[in-house]
Amino acid sequence: MWRDHLTEIIIFTLLFLLVSVMGFVAARWRAPKDMAHLDEWGLGGRSFGGWITWFLVGGDLYTAYTFVAVPALLFGAGAAGFFAVPYTVIIYPLVFLLLVRLWSVSHRHGFVTPADFVRQRFGSPTLALIIAITGIAATMPYIALQLVGIEAVLKTMGVTGESTLARHLPIIVAFAILAAYTYQSGLRAPALIAFVKDTLIYIVILVAVIYLPYKLGGWGEIFDAADAKFDASPAPGDGILLNQNNQLQYITLALGSALALFLYPHSITGVLASKNRDVIKRNMSALPAYSLLLGLIALLGYMAIAAGVTPLPGATEGSVDNNTVVPLLFEQQFPSWFAGIAFAAIGIGALVPAAIMSIAAANLFTRNIYKEYLKRDASAAQEANVSKIASLVVKVGAVACIVFLDPQFSIDLQLIGGVIILQTLPAVALGLYTRWFHRGGLIVGWIAGMGLGMWMLYQIPNPATKREHFGGSAFALEKFGFDTPKTIYVGLVAVAVNLLVAVIFTLILRAAKVAEGEDGTARDDYFADEGDARIVPAQRRETEQVPTEPVA
């Protein structure tokens, strides 16, 4: 009953209201003369410095799903859940140079979305449309997943009900408040709230990893308890060490997830909001500090095993909700007041990425669908208004996902999202360095990669949820005719086929002398920095056609 958790509920509510007030106040924080512009509403004026960008991008990438689901995966499956740690380590060296090039060309031309860049780089509105739709499709389930963290906390506090409306009403109210201050303040709201969110998360996790091992008898006892649980598990892949059959899946999932992380529109939005190239370079060097935190967060799953935590029942009869193990761990091992702070940290940790994701998805719709196909002469103010409305629709869609779908199914959708967004890698990531690919080849490659990826995902069952299709992202190699029980990450296979087909069709189309489209960027665009005379203010960009030179 919720009355047994009154202290936790009060602290959770007070901190939630605090960040909500901050969200509305953010409209006056670093306020521009005119908020009715995507540069201001959707990118915070492209003016964020090192600290703001660090909290914003960190708060965007390390979500409530991370704080809840990664330890839940270790609790349920063991070492396989650690894939999230290496992929967040290797990603920053991989994107260090890519992101500064994307920042420069985007500021030079006023790009707000990755699809804007593809449109100009390859001279193809169709390819840009595909990239925009892909980004929106991959982002929607990610927004819904933020609700999983909040729902796990609310279930732990007893704030739930029997009917569908009663069970989800607190989430609906929370997202209504989020929608209101995001509509008013744009990207400034999550940027300001990120300071509170990350501070709470660091305090909670550092206290937990110091206090809990002491209370539970030390790290040796914790790992022994986890080892004993997995030794008794009937699942052959579970354990505190990887076995030979799941090592390939672990490696490919970590690499594929790393390649996908900064292709997500919300990741790019945080990067484009920074004020210069040096801010991005410093952040790519400093953001691995979050990976250290993630490693500590993951170990909460083993601590929950040692503490004897039993997950709450799931949405379907006979199932359990492993996402509740971390909230239950804090509730059982800490005083109510500290558990309330921990619950608030998880809840607020859902709001920051959800706000950025909805803004990024709305910007894709506005720039690359509405303006490109519905109203080519849309003014900056009209773009901003459409994006605000679209961000509300996106949030409504996310709430609908969590209300009408099993939360466990929503988690599986995140794996599908990674496969989807990886198919933009040739056009977006490789396009920053080369114009070699033919726009037609990139389109056919996308079709091939997306088709294969969806087919592979359709073949994957989930024994835990009794579903025959879309049950995960680990594809059995024996279905390709290999005599091995090993599995591989679907996304990496799909994007490899995407690239191969793009290369083949580029050669075919070029031999057939099919028009390739003009490159609207110049070589020097990729090195422009703050203060560069070629960086045109947004207000001038509306009325002037900025000249560019062909690539040498």
Secondary structure, 3 states (H helix, E strand, C coil): CHHHHHHHHHHHHHHHHHHHHHHHHHHHCCCCCCCCCHHHHCCHHHCECHHHHHHHHHHHHCCHHHHHHHHHHHHHHEHHHHHHHHHHHHHHHHHHHHHHHHHHHHHHHCCCCHHHHHHHHHCCHHHHHHHHHHHHHHHHHHHHHHHHHHHHHHHHCCCCCCCHHHHHHHHHHHHHHHHHHHHHHCCHHHHHHHHHHHHHHHHHHHHHHHHHHHHCCCHHHHHHHHHHHHHCCCCCCCECCCCHHHHHHHHHHHHHHHHHHCCCHHHHHHHHCECCHHHHHHHHHHCHHHHHHHHHHHCHHHHHHHCCCCCEECCCCCCEEHHHHHHHHHHHHCCHHHHHHHHHHHHHHHHHHHHHHHHHHHHHHHHHHHHHHHCCCCCHHHHHHHHHHHHHHHHHHHHHHHHHCCHHHHHHHHHHHHHHHHCCHHHHCHHHCCCCCCHHHHHHHHHHHHHHHHHHHHCCCECCCCECCCCCCEEEHHHHCCCCCCEEEHHHHHHHHHHHHHHHHHHHHHHCCCCCCCCCCCHHHHHCCCCCCCCCCHHHHCCCCCCCCCCC
